[in-house]
Amino acid sequence: MADATRLAAAAAHDDPEVGLAAIVALRELLDQLEALQVSSAREQGWTWERIAAALGITRQSVHKKYGTRRFPGRRRT
């Protein structure tokens, strides 16, 4: 959590090089967190529709992004 806080502060830095680098790192962190939560949701039996609704995107979008990934202990549907 400290890294996320540090990156969020750096994103507002006066130096664009520092700020933009922090934004890139935050995007990567968010992608990792999203994948972790999608994996958790699938393991708990959530449908693609439910995950999409929680993320505020379409079912097609979430399935396109994560549908080909294999999550432990879960069959693809």
N, CA, C and O atoms as a GROMACS GRO file, in nm:
protein
  308
    1MET      N    1   0.082  -0.119   0.000
    1MET     CA    2   0.000   0.000   0.000
    1MET      C    3   0.087   0.126   0.000
    1MET      O    4   0.049   0.228  -0.058
    2ALA      N    5   0.201   0.118   0.064
    2ALA     CA    6   0.289   0.234   0.068
    2ALA      C    7   0.337   0.272  -0.072
    2ALA      O    8   0.350   0.390  -0.103
    3ASP      N    9   0.362   0.171  -0.157
    3ASP     CA   10   0.405   0.200  -0.294
    3ASP      C   11   0.295   0.274  -0.370
    3ASP      O   12   0.324   0.369  -0.443
    4ALA      N   13   0.171   0.231  -0.354
    4ALA     CA   14   0.060   0.296  -0.423
    4ALA      C   15   0.047   0.441  -0.377
    4ALA      O   16   0.024   0.531  -0.458
    5THR      N   17   0.062   0.464  -0.249
    5THR     CA   18   0.054   0.599  -0.194
    5THR      C   19   0.167   0.686  -0.247
    5THR      O   20   0.147   0.802  -0.283
    6ARG      N   21   0.286   0.628  -0.252
    6ARG     CA   22   0.403   0.700  -0.304
    6ARG      C   23   0.383   0.734  -0.451
    6ARG      O   24   0.412   0.845  -0.495
    7LEU      N   25   0.333   0.637  -0.529
    7LEU     CA   26   0.310   0.660  -0.672
    7LEU      C   27   0.202   0.765  -0.695
    7LEU      O   28   0.214   0.848  -0.785
    8ALA      N   29   0.096   0.761  -0.615
    8ALA     CA   30  -0.011   0.860  -0.629
    8ALA      C   31   0.042   1.000  -0.602
    8ALA      O   32   0.006   1.095  -0.672
    9ALA      N   33   0.127   1.014  -0.503
    9ALA     CA   34   0.187   1.145  -0.474
    9ALA      C   35   0.278   1.187  -0.588
    9ALA      O   36   0.279   1.304  -0.626
   10ALA      N   37   0.355   1.094  -0.641
   10ALA     CA   38   0.448   1.126  -0.751
   10ALA      C   39   0.372   1.164  -0.878
   10ALA      O   40   0.423   1.242  -0.959
   11ALA      N   41   0.252   1.110  -0.896
   11ALA     CA   42   0.173   1.142  -1.015
   11ALA      C   43   0.136   1.290  -1.021
   11ALA      O   44   0.109   1.343  -1.129
   12ALA      N   45   0.136   1.356  -0.907
   12ALA     CA   46   0.104   1.499  -0.901
   12ALA      C   47   0.230   1.587  -0.898
   12ALA      O   48   0.222   1.708  -0.874
   13HIS      N   49   0.344   1.526  -0.922
   13HIS     CA   50   0.472   1.598  -0.916
   13HIS      C   51   0.478   1.709  -1.020
   13HIS      O   52   0.417   1.699  -1.127
   14ASP      N   53   0.551   1.816  -0.990
   14ASP     CA   54   0.567   1.928  -1.083
   14ASP      C   55   0.648   1.890  -1.208
   14ASP      O   56   0.630   1.949  -1.314
   15ASP      N   57   0.735   1.792  -1.194
   15ASP     CA   58   0.818   1.747  -1.306
   15ASP      C   59   0.738   1.643  -1.386
   15ASP      O   60   0.710   1.535  -1.334
   16PRO      N   61   0.703   1.674  -1.510
   16PRO     CA   62   0.624   1.581  -1.591
   16PRO      C   63   0.690   1.444  -1.606
   16PRO      O   64   0.620   1.343  -1.614
   17GLU      N   65   0.822   1.439  -1.611
   17GLU     CA   66   0.889   1.310  -1.624
   17GLU      C   67   0.860   1.220  -1.504
   17GLU      O   68   0.836   1.100  -1.520
   18VAL      N   69   0.862   1.278  -1.386
   18VAL     CA   70   0.832   1.203  -1.263
   18VAL      C   71   0.684   1.167  -1.260
   18VAL      O   72   0.648   1.052  -1.231
   19GLY      N   73   0.599   1.263  -1.289
   19GLY     CA   74   0.455   1.239  -1.285
   19GLY      C   75   0.409   1.134  -1.385
   19GLY      O   76   0.330   1.047  -1.350
   20LEU      N   77   0.457   1.143  -1.507
   20LEU     CA   78   0.416   1.047  -1.610
   20LEU      C   79   0.469   0.906  -1.580
   20LEU      O   80   0.398   0.808  -1.604
   21ALA      N   81   0.591   0.896  -1.529
   21ALA     CA   82   0.644   0.765  -1.490
   21ALA      C   83   0.560   0.703  -1.379
   21ALA      O   84   0.536   0.583  -1.378
   22ALA      N   85   0.515   0.785  -1.287
   22ALA     CA   86   0.430   0.736  -1.180
   22ALA      C   87   0.296   0.688  -1.233
   22ALA      O   88   0.243   0.587  -1.186
   23ILE      N   89   0.241   0.758  -1.329
   23ILE     CA   90   0.113   0.718  -1.390
   23ILE      C   91   0.127   0.583  -1.459
   23ILE      O   92   0.038   0.498  -1.447
   24VAL      N   93   0.237   0.562  -1.530
   24VAL     CA   94   0.261   0.433  -1.594
   24VAL      C   95   0.266   0.322  -1.489
   24VAL      O   96   0.206   0.216  -1.507
   25ALA      N   97   0.337   0.346  -1.382
   25ALA     CA   98   0.350   0.246  -1.274
   25ALA      C   99   0.214   0.220  -1.208
   25ALA      O  100   0.183   0.105  -1.174
   26LEU      N  101   0.134   0.324  -1.189
   26LEU     CA  102   0.000   0.306  -1.131
   26LEU      C  103  -0.089   0.224  -1.223
   26LEU      O  104  -0.164   0.139  -1.175
   27ARG      N  105  -0.082   0.248  -1.353
   27ARG     CA  106  -0.161   0.169  -1.448
   27ARG      C  107  -0.124   0.021  -1.439
   27ARG      O  108  -0.212  -0.066  -1.438
   28GLU      N  109   0.006  -0.007  -1.432
   28GLU     CA  110   0.051  -0.146  -1.422
   28GLU      C  111   0.001  -0.210  -1.293
   28GLU      O  112  -0.043  -0.325  -1.293
   29LEU      N  113   0.006  -0.134  -1.184
   29LEU     CA  114  -0.042  -0.185  -1.056
   29LEU      C  115  -0.192  -0.211  -1.062
   29LEU      O  116  -0.238  -0.315  -1.014
   30LEU      N  117  -0.268  -0.120  -1.119
   30LEU     CA  118  -0.413  -0.139  -1.132
   30LEU      C  119  -0.447  -0.260  -1.218
   30LEU      O  120  -0.540  -0.334  -1.187
   31ASP      N  121  -0.372  -0.280  -1.326
   31ASP     CA  122  -0.395  -0.398  -1.410
   31ASP      C  123  -0.373  -0.527  -1.331
   31ASP      O  124  -0.450  -0.622  -1.343
   32GLN      N  125  -0.267  -0.529  -1.251
   32GLN     CA  126  -0.238  -0.647  -1.169
   32GLN      C  127  -0.348  -0.670  -1.065
   32GLN      O  128  -0.391  -0.784  -1.044
   33LEU      N  129  -0.392  -0.563  -1.001
   33LEU     CA  130  -0.498  -0.576  -0.901
   33LEU      C  131  -0.629  -0.621  -0.963
   33LEU      O  132  -0.699  -0.704  -0.905
   34GLU      N  133  -0.661  -0.567  -1.080
   34GLU     CA  134  -0.784  -0.607  -1.148
   34GLU      C  135  -0.779  -0.756  -1.184
   34GLU      O  136  -0.877  -0.828  -1.162
   35ALA      N  137  -0.668  -0.802  -1.238
   35ALA     CA  138  -0.654  -0.943  -1.273
   35ALA      C  139  -0.668  -1.031  -1.150
   35ALA      O  140  -0.731  -1.137  -1.156
   36LEU      N  141  -0.611  -0.989  -1.039
   36LEU     CA  142  -0.621  -1.064  -0.915
   36LEU      C  143  -0.766  -1.074  -0.869
   36LEU      O  144  -0.811  -1.181  -0.828
   37GLN      N  145  -0.840  -0.965  -0.876
   37GLN     CA  146  -0.980  -0.965  -0.833
   37GLN      C  147  -1.070  -1.043  -0.929
   37GLN      O  148  -1.164  -1.109  -0.886
   38VAL      N  149  -1.042  -1.034  -1.058
   38VAL     CA  150  -1.119  -1.113  -1.154
   38VAL      C  151  -1.095  -1.261  -1.129
   38VAL      O  152  -1.190  -1.340  -1.130
   39SER      N  153  -0.972  -1.299  -1.106
   39SER     CA  154  -0.940  -1.438  -1.074
   39SER      C  155  -1.014  -1.484  -0.950
   39SER      O  156  -1.072  -1.592  -0.948
   40SER      N  157  -1.014  -1.401  -0.848
   40SER     CA  158  -1.085  -1.433  -0.724
   40SER      C  159  -1.234  -1.449  -0.748
   40SER      O  160  -1.297  -1.541  -0.697
   41ALA      N  161  -1.290  -1.358  -0.826
   41ALA     CA  162  -1.433  -1.364  -0.855
   41ALA      C  163  -1.468  -1.492  -0.930
   41ALA      O  164  -1.567  -1.558  -0.899
   42ARG      N  165  -1.386  -1.528  -1.030
   42ARG     CA  166  -1.412  -1.650  -1.106
   42ARG      C  167  -1.401  -1.773  -1.018
   42ARG      O  168  -1.481  -1.866  -1.029
   43GLU      N  169  -1.302  -1.775  -0.929
   43GLU     CA  170  -1.285  -1.887  -0.836
   43GLU      C  171  -1.406  -1.901  -0.744
   43GLU      O  172  -1.438  -2.011  -0.700
   44GLN      N  173  -1.472  -1.789  -0.716
   44GLN     CA  174  -1.590  -1.790  -0.629
   44GLN      C  175  -1.719  -1.811  -0.708
   44GLN      O  176  -1.828  -1.804  -0.652
   45GLY      N  177  -1.706  -1.837  -0.838
   45GLY     CA  178  -1.822  -1.868  -0.920
   45GLY      C  179  -1.893  -1.751  -0.983
   45GLY      O  180  -2.003  -1.768  -1.036
   46TRP      N  181  -1.835  -1.634  -0.980
   46TRP     CA  182  -1.898  -1.518  -1.042
   46TRP      C  183  -1.905  -1.538  -1.193
   46TRP      O  184  -1.814  -1.596  -1.252
   47THR      N  185  -2.011  -1.490  -1.254
   47THR     CA  186  -2.024  -1.493  -1.399
   47THR      C  187  -1.950  -1.375  -1.459
   47THR      O  188  -1.917  -1.278  -1.390
   48TRP      N  189  -1.926  -1.384  -1.590
   48TRP     CA  190  -1.864  -1.272  -1.659
   48TRP      C  191  -1.954  -1.149  -1.652
   48TRP      O  192  -1.905  -1.036  -1.642
   49GLU      N  193  -2.085  -1.170  -1.655
   49GLU     CA  194  -2.179  -1.058  -1.646
   49GLU      C  195  -2.165  -0.984  -1.512
   49GLU      O  196  -2.164  -0.862  -1.507
   50ARG      N  197  -2.154  -1.062  -1.405
   50ARG     CA  198  -2.143  -1.000  -1.272
   50ARG      C  199  -2.012  -0.924  -1.257
   50ARG      O  200  -2.009  -0.814  -1.203
   51ILE      N  201  -1.904  -0.984  -1.307
   51ILE     CA  202  -1.773  -0.918  -1.300
   51ILE      C  203  -1.777  -0.788  -1.382
   51ILE      O  204  -1.730  -0.684  -1.336
   52ALA      N  205  -1.833  -0.797  -1.502
   52ALA     CA  206  -1.842  -0.679  -1.588
   52ALA      C  207  -1.921  -0.568  -1.521
   52ALA      O  208  -1.881  -0.451  -1.526
   53ALA      N  209  -2.032  -0.603  -1.459
   53ALA     CA  210  -2.114  -0.502  -1.390
   53ALA      C  211  -2.034  -0.436  -1.278
   53ALA      O  212  -2.042  -0.315  -1.259
   54ALA      N  213  -1.959  -0.515  -1.203
   54ALA     CA  214  -1.880  -0.461  -1.092
   54ALA      C  215  -1.770  -0.366  -1.143
   54ALA      O  216  -1.735  -0.269  -1.076
   55LEU      N  217  -1.717  -0.397  -1.262
   55LEU     CA  218  -1.611  -0.313  -1.319
   55LEU      C  219  -1.666  -0.197  -1.402
   55LEU      O  220  -1.590  -0.107  -1.441
   56GLY      N  221  -1.796  -0.198  -1.428
   56GLY     CA  222  -1.856  -0.090  -1.506
   56GLY      C  223  -1.824  -0.099  -1.655
   56GLY      O  224  -1.817   0.003  -1.724
   57ILE      N  225  -1.804  -0.223  -1.704
   57ILE     CA  226  -1.775  -0.244  -1.846
   57ILE      C  227  -1.868  -0.353  -1.899
   57ILE      O  228  -1.945  -0.411  -1.823
   58THR      N  229  -1.861  -0.380  -2.028
   58THR     CA  230  -1.947  -0.484  -2.085
   58THR      C  231  -1.892  -0.623  -2.058
   58THR      O  232  -1.773  -0.641  -2.032
   59ARG      N  233  -1.982  -0.720  -2.064
   59ARG     CA  234  -1.941  -0.860  -2.047
   59ARG      C  235  -1.841  -0.898  -2.155
   59ARG      O  236  -1.745  -0.970  -2.128
   60GLN      N  237  -1.864  -0.850  -2.275
   60GLN     CA  238  -1.774  -0.880  -2.385
   60GLN      C  239  -1.633  -0.827  -2.359
   60GLN      O  240  -1.534  -0.894  -2.390
   61SER      N  241  -1.624  -0.709  -2.304
   61SER     CA  242  -1.493  -0.650  -2.274
   61SER      C  243  -1.416  -0.730  -2.170
   61SER      O  244  -1.298  -0.760  -2.189
   62VAL      N  245  -1.484  -0.765  -2.062
   62VAL     CA  246  -1.414  -0.840  -1.957
   62VAL      C  247  -1.379  -0.980  -2.006
   62VAL      O  248  -1.273  -1.032  -1.972
   63HIS      N  249  -1.466  -1.042  -2.083
   63HIS     CA  250  -1.438  -1.176  -2.133
   63HIS      C  251  -1.323  -1.172  -2.233
   63HIS      O  252  -1.239  -1.262  -2.234
   64LYS      N  253  -1.320  -1.070  -2.318
   64LYS     CA  254  -1.211  -1.056  -2.414
   64LYS      C  255  -1.077  -1.043  -2.343
   64LYS      O  256  -0.977  -1.102  -2.384
   65LYS      N  257  -1.076  -0.966  -2.235
   65LYS     CA  258  -0.952  -0.940  -2.163
   65LYS      C  259  -0.907  -1.060  -2.079
   65LYS      O  260  -0.788  -1.089  -2.071
   66TYR      N  261  -1.003  -1.130  -2.017
   66TYR     CA  262  -0.967  -1.236  -1.922
   66TYR      C  263  -1.016  -1.375  -1.959
   66TYR      O  264  -0.977  -1.473  -1.894
   67GLY      N  265  -1.100  -1.387  -2.061
   67GLY     CA  266  -1.163  -1.514  -2.093
   67GLY      C  267  -1.068  -1.624  -2.133
   67GLY      O  268  -1.100  -1.742  -2.113
   68THR      N  269  -0.954  -1.591  -2.188
   68THR     CA  270  -0.859  -1.694  -2.229
   68THR      C  271  -0.762  -1.732  -2.119
   68THR      O  272  -0.684  -1.826  -2.135
   69ARG      N  273  -0.765  -1.662  -2.009
   69ARG     CA  274  -0.676  -1.694  -1.897
   69ARG      C  275  -0.732  -1.812  -1.820
   69ARG      O  276  -0.853  -1.827  -1.804
   70ARG      N  277  -0.644  -1.894  -1.774
   70ARG     CA  278  -0.683  -2.008  -1.691
   70ARG      C  279  -0.664  -1.968  -1.545
   70ARG      O  280  -0.554  -1.932  -1.502
   71PHE      N  281  -0.772  -1.977  -1.471
   71PHE     CA  282  -0.765  -1.947  -1.329
   71PHE      C  283  -0.764  -2.080  -1.254
   71PHE      O  284  -0.841  -2.170  -1.287
   72PRO      N  285  -0.680  -2.093  -1.154
   72PRO     CA  286  -0.670  -2.220  -1.081
   72PRO      C  287  -0.805  -2.268  -1.029
   72PRO      O  288  -0.884  -2.190  -0.975
   73GLY      N  289  -0.832  -2.395  -1.046
   73GLY     CA  290  -0.951  -2.455  -0.991
   73GLY      C  291  -1.080  -2.414  -1.058
   73GLY      O  292  -1.187  -2.431  -1.000
   74ARG      N  293  -1.073  -2.361  -1.178
   74ARG     CA  294  -1.193  -2.308  -1.242
   74ARG      C  295  -1.197  -2.353  -1.387
   74ARG      O  296  -1.098  -2.340  -1.459
   75ARG      N  297  -1.309  -2.404  -1.430
   75ARG     CA  298  -1.329  -2.438  -1.571
   75ARG      C  299  -1.370  -2.314  -1.646
   75ARG      O  300  -1.436  -2.226  -1.591
   76ARG      N  301  -1.332  -2.305  -1.772
   76ARG     CA  302  -1.375  -2.193  -1.855
   76ARG      C  303  -1.520  -2.211  -1.892
   76ARG      O  304  -1.565  -2.322  -1.923
   77THR      N  305  -1.594  -2.100  -1.889
   77THR     CA  306  -1.735  -2.104  -1.930
   77THR      C  307  -1.760  -2.000  -2.034
   77THR      O  308  -1.873  -1.986  -2.082
   0.00000   0.00000   0.00000
